[in-house]
Amino acid sequence: MNPRRSAQPGTDQVVRDGTVPAIDLATGTIDLATAISPATGITSVTIDLGIDLDLVVGDRVVPGIGPAHSHAGPSERRLTRVPPSGRASGLFGLAALAAVLMLPGLARAERPTEGGLWPYDPKDILATHDHPGGGLRVHYSVDGPSVVPLADLDADGVPDYVTLVADTAADVLALYRDVFDLRPPRTEAEHDLGPLGGSDALDIYLVDFAGAADGHFGHDACDPDACAGHLLLENDFAGYAYADLAEAVDTVVSHELFHAVQAAYVVDLPVWFSEGTAVWAERAYRPDSRDFLRLCDAYLADTGRSLFKPPAGPVPAFAYGTALWWDFLIERHGPDLVDALLQIGGAPDLPAALAELLLERSDELRPAWLEFSAWNLATGSRAGARDSYPYAEQLAGVTAEQDASPLADDDRFFSLTARYYRLDHPGGPMWFALAEAAPGLEFALQAVAAGAADGPVEPPQFLWDGADPEPQILADLPAGGYWLAVVNPVLSDMSIQAHLCAAATRDALACVDPLPAPETTGDTTTGDTTTGDADTGDTTTEEPAPLDGDGCGGCRTGSPGLAGLALLLRRRRRNAPKHMS
């Protein structure tokens, strides 16, 4: 059983306990009634403008032959879905079936010279440039709607922009090969495709995306293990936000070529992995990548969302922004981790496979995620007082879940997430409590440097977990701003419910019941204030009343004194906060 097998022309595909019928080579059709069934687990078919046919199996998309990766974002795919009932019924089903029957080119993605999503115009006059090092061919227009910038300062007969694209692609592939020891993109010969594009080289087409995208990697053919394909790149980047052509080419070529490398390892990748690692590749090639920083900000804006569960719908910025995690992890383990990550990319449960990979490298997902979450707080205006990314100050930084004192929040905390809360502390004891135990959650309290309200954060002063819900004083702390991080480093499909609170006094804790009023045990009519036997002269109580800071037994006019805390709370904490030097 191989549920990740690509839909290939002329070949029946085994999915779960059923068989997906072959795409007919002559007509380009598929029997939808047989393909969509409980046996195969296929709930819908997506038709990408006649260029590919994707099968949705469970919560994953098994791509057909055609475009599968792009730097374009939401605008690049238009989908027609068969109703989830599993039947092509009614007018919608007939329309979908008719569309499949008429769709040409299912065998592979049409290239711009053939049609496809971004075709050359008949008015375009086309030329090609082969890189001197071999293995790369750039297709471009010298006149027409997709014409490239024609400046040729070195007078070699090839527009400088075309040369820049070819040279950049060669440098990027050399980086992937020499530094990260990655597999090269699959060739046309490996899939018996013949010399598509007029040669066996990897083809790059410079086309006019009209602002809808800036790059794209399209599949030419796939076997059960990997795919070969071609690249599309914006023909001139006119009107795009890049600083110059060099930045644009560096960014998009490194991104799309990494998709080509991914395809040499596995057919089907979760979007948070495929796009996140492709954005990581942008910085690997160009360390000052602004696109990398911009997309990482999209992740920092939503750190309460599980890393591996981006928002539904078209590819969101969050999926691209997971590059921050991959950059952290690769810096932690070294360049050889990239190949290892790609080798597990096709695992049915990728997060679990990642945890296993870290164990093999004498690391664990939990401490790695805790450090990652701490680094994420020390970004933007909060960078500079503790370890973090070398580019930490260039990031926008996290947003406070709450910015108030006292603090109270009651919510669910999902797997591989972190939430951050800012508190203004007047000085003195800092209290913390949970309404109920929340095992699995980890807490960290970090002070703002120099007692400021906000700004660079220092290393954590206290770390503790959610096993003990009882109210506790973390310490006597100076006045100033503090950040509380609540991290769920547990890999699970279940969230952790927690009602937490923090305040400067025990009475201000909103998530626990207030202390009962002091009880008197004597008879006020007789003046008897003993609880013992009057005949023996025993005038002691069962336990001495706690003392406040002024030595007033049982007083509740202020915070209880530290000397009486043990008796006041009767706490036997299993996991006391650890003071960090």
CORVENDA-V418688 format. One record per pair of residues at least 4 apart in sequence whose C-alpha atoms are under 6 Angstrom apart, sorted by sequence separation. I is the first residue (numbers start at 1). J is the second residue. If there is no record, write none. Layout:
i->I j->J
i->I j->J
//
This chain:
i->14 j->18
i->15 j->19
i->24 j->28
i->32 j->36
i->48 j->52
i->56 j->60
i->72 j->76
i->89 j->93
i->94 j->98
i->110 j->114
i->112 j->116
i->115 j->119
i->143 j->147
i->164 j->168
i->174 j->178
i->175 j->179
i->176 j->180
i->177 j->181
i->195 j->199
i->209 j->213
i->222 j->226
i->249 j->253
i->253 j->257
i->263 j->267
i->271 j->275
i->272 j->276
i->273 j->277
i->282 j->286
i->283 j->287
i->323 j->327
i->326 j->330
i->330 j->334
i->359 j->363
i->365 j->369
i->378 j->382
i->379 j->383
i->448 j->452
i->523 j->527
i->547 j->551
i->548 j->552
i->564 j->568
i->565 j->569
i->566 j->570
i->14 j->19
i->23 j->28
i->24 j->29
i->56 j->61
i->88 j->93
i->110 j->115
i->111 j->116
i->131 j->136
i->141 j->146
i->142 j->147
i->177 j->182
i->188 j->193
i->195 j->200
i->222 j->227
i->269 j->274
i->358 j->363
i->359 j->364
i->378 j->383
i->503 j->508
i->523 j->528
i->533 j->538
i->547 j->552
i->13 j->19
i->23 j->29
i->36 j->42
i->47 j->53
i->55 j->61
i->110 j->116
i->112 j->118
i->130 j->136
i->141 j->147
i->176 j->182
i->221 j->227
i->242 j->248
i->283 j->289
i->358 j->364
i->448 j->454
i->503 j->509
i->522 j->528
i->532 j->538
i->547 j->553
i->13 j->20
i->23 j->30
i->46 j->53
i->55 j->62
i->112 j->119
i->113 j->120
i->130 j->137
i->152 j->159
i->221 j->228
i->448 j->455
i->449 j->456
i->522 j->529
i->546 j->553
i->12 j->20
i->46 j->54
i->54 j->62
i->112 j->120
i->129 j->137
i->151 j->159
i->152 j->160
i->220 j->228
i->448 j->456
i->449 j->457
i->501 j->509
i->522 j->530
i->545 j->553
i->546 j->554
i->12 j->21
i->45 j->54
i->54 j->63
i->129 j->138
i->150 j->159
i->151 j->160
i->219 j->228
i->220 j->229
i->310 j->319
i->448 j->457
i->449 j->458
i->530 j->539
i->545 j->554
i->12 j->22
i->45 j->55
i->54 j->64
i->128 j->138
i->219 j->229
i->355 j->365
i->383 j->393
i->447 j->457
i->501 j->511
i->531 j->541
i->11 j->22
i->53 j->64
i->128 j->139
i->218 j->229
i->447 j->458
i->3 j->15
i->10 j->22
i->44 j->56
i->52 j->64
i->127 j->139
i->218 j->230
i->380 j->392
i->446 j->458
i->548 j->560
i->549 j->561
i->2 j->15
i->3 j->16
i->10 j->23
i->52 j->65
i->127 j->140
i->217 j->230
i->279 j->292
i->375 j->388
i->379 j->392
i->380 j->393
i->548 j->561
i->9 j->23
i->10 j->24
i->42 j->56
i->52 j->66
i->126 j->140
i->217 j->231
i->379 j->393
i->446 j->460
i->547 j->561
i->1 j->16
i->10 j->25
i->20 j->35
i->42 j->57
i->51 j->66
i->126 j->141
i->216 j->231
i->380 j->395
i->445 j->460
i->446 j->461
i->9 j->25
i->41 j->57
i->125 j->141
i->216 j->232
i->379 j->395
i->380 j->396
i->444 j->460
i->445 j->461
i->124 j->141
i->125 j->142
i->215 j->232
i->380 j->397
i->445 j->462
i->547 j->564
i->125 j->143
i->215 j->233
i->379 j->397
i->405 j->423
i->444 j->462
i->546 j->564
i->124 j->143
i->214 j->233
i->298 j->317
i->299 j->318
i->401 j->420
i->402 j->421
i->403 j->422
i->404 j->423
i->405 j->424
i->444 j->463
i->124 j->144
i->214 j->234
i->258 j->278
i->298 j->318
i->400 j->420
i->401 j->421
i->443 j->463
i->18 j->39
i->123 j->144
i->400 j->421
i->443 j->464
i->17 j->39
i->18 j->40
i->299 j->321
i->443 j->465
i->546 j->568
i->255 j->278
i->298 j->321
i->442 j->465
i->16 j->40
i->441 j->465
i->15 j->40
i->209 j->234
i->296 j->321
i->441 j->466
i->206 j->232
i->208 j->234
i->295 j->321
i->203 j->230
i->204 j->231
i->205 j->232
i->206 j->233
i->207 j->234
i->208 j->235
i->255 j->282
i->439 j->466
i->453 j->480
i->454 j->481
i->204 j->232
i->206 j->234
i->207 j->235
i->254 j->282
i->296 j->324
i->438 j->466
i->439 j->467
i->452 j->480
i->453 j->481
i->206 j->235
i->437 j->466
i->438 j->467
i->451 j->480
i->452 j->481
i->48 j->78
i->437 j->467
i->48 j->79
i->251 j->282
i->437 j->468
i->47 j->79
i->437 j->469
i->46 j->79
i->47 j->80
i->436 j->469
i->448 j->481
i->46 j->80
i->448 j->482
i->46 j->81
i->131 j->166
i->434 j->469
i->447 j->482
i->45 j->81
i->227 j->263
i->433 j->469
i->446 j->482
i->44 j->81
i->45 j->82
i->226 j->263
i->227 j->264
i->433 j->470
i->446 j->483
i->44 j->82
i->226 j->264
i->433 j->471
i->445 j->483
i->217 j->256
i->226 j->265
i->432 j->471
i->445 j->484
i->226 j->266
i->432 j->472
i->444 j->484
i->43 j->84
i->187 j->228
i->225 j->266
i->226 j->267
i->431 j->472
i->444 j->485
i->66 j->108
i->186 j->228
i->431 j->473
i->443 j->485
i->43 j->86
i->65 j->108
i->66 j->109
i->276 j->319
i->280 j->323
i->430 j->473
i->443 j->486
i->276 j->320
i->279 j->323
i->430 j->474
i->442 j->486
i->275 j->320
i->430 j->475
i->442 j->487
i->276 j->322
i->277 j->323
i->429 j->475
i->441 j->487
i->272 j->319
i->276 j->323
i->429 j->476
i->441 j->488
i->428 j->476
i->37 j->86
i->428 j->477
i->36 j->86
i->427 j->477
i->427 j->478
i->427 j->479
i->50 j->103
i->426 j->479
i->51 j->105
i->52 j->106
i->425 j->479
i->505 j->559
i->51 j->106
i->425 j->480
i->6 j->62
i->424 j->480
i->6 j->63
i->7 j->64
i->424 j->481
i->4 j->62
i->6 j->64
i->51 j->109
i->423 j->481
i->423 j->482
i->422 j->482
i->438 j->498
i->146 j->207
i->422 j->483
i->146 j->208
i->421 j->483
i->421 j->484
i->137 j->201
i->420 j->484
i->435 j->499
i->136 j->201
i->138 j->203
i->420 j->485
i->434 j->499
i->135 j->201
i->136 j->202
i->137 j->203
i->138 j->204
i->139 j->205
i->140 j->206
i->419 j->485
i->434 j->500
i->135 j->202
i->138 j->205
i->419 j->486
i->433 j->500
i->418 j->486
i->433 j->501
i->418 j->487
i->432 j->501
i->417 j->487
i->432 j->502
i->29 j->100
i->385 j->456
i->417 j->488
i->431 j->502
i->29 j->101
i->384 j->456
i->385 j->457
i->386 j->458
i->416 j->488
i->431 j->503
i->382 j->455
i->383 j->456
i->385 j->458
i->386 j->459
i->415 j->488
i->416 j->489
i->431 j->504
i->381 j->455
i->382 j->456
i->430 j->504
i->185 j->260
i->382 j->457
i->415 j->490
i->429 j->504
i->28 j->104
i->185 j->261
i->415 j->491
i->435 j->511
i->184 j->261
i->415 j->492
i->435 j->512
i->28 j->106
i->186 j->264
i->185 j->264
i->266 j->346
i->414 j->495
i->413 j->495
i->412 j->495
i->413 j->496
i->412 j->496
i->412 j->497
i->411 j->497
i->148 j->235
i->411 j->498
i->148 j->236
i->410 j->498
i->410 j->499
i->409 j->499
i->409 j->500
i->408 j->500
i->408 j->501
i->407 j->501
i->407 j->502
i->406 j->502
i->301 j->398
i->406 j->503
i->9 j->107
i->300 j->398
i->297 j->396
i->306 j->415
i->306 j->416
i->109 j->220
i->306 j->417
i->108 j->220
i->305 j->417
i->108 j->221
i->304 j->417
i->464 j->577
i->303 j->417
i->304 j->418
i->463 j->577
i->303 j->418
i->304 j->419
i->462 j->577
i->463 j->578
i->462 j->578
i->462 j->579
i->461 j->579
i->462 j->580
i->461 j->580
i->369 j->489
i->366 j->489
i->72 j->213
i->72 j->214
i->71 j->215
i->70 j->215
i->71 j->216
i->70 j->216
i->70 j->217
i->69 j->217
i->68 j->218
i->67 j->218
i->66 j->218
i->67 j->219
i->66 j->219
i->65 j->219
i->180 j->335
i->65 j->221
i->180 j->336
i->182 j->339
i->62 j->268
i->5 j->224
i->74 j->314
i->74 j->315
i->73 j->315
//
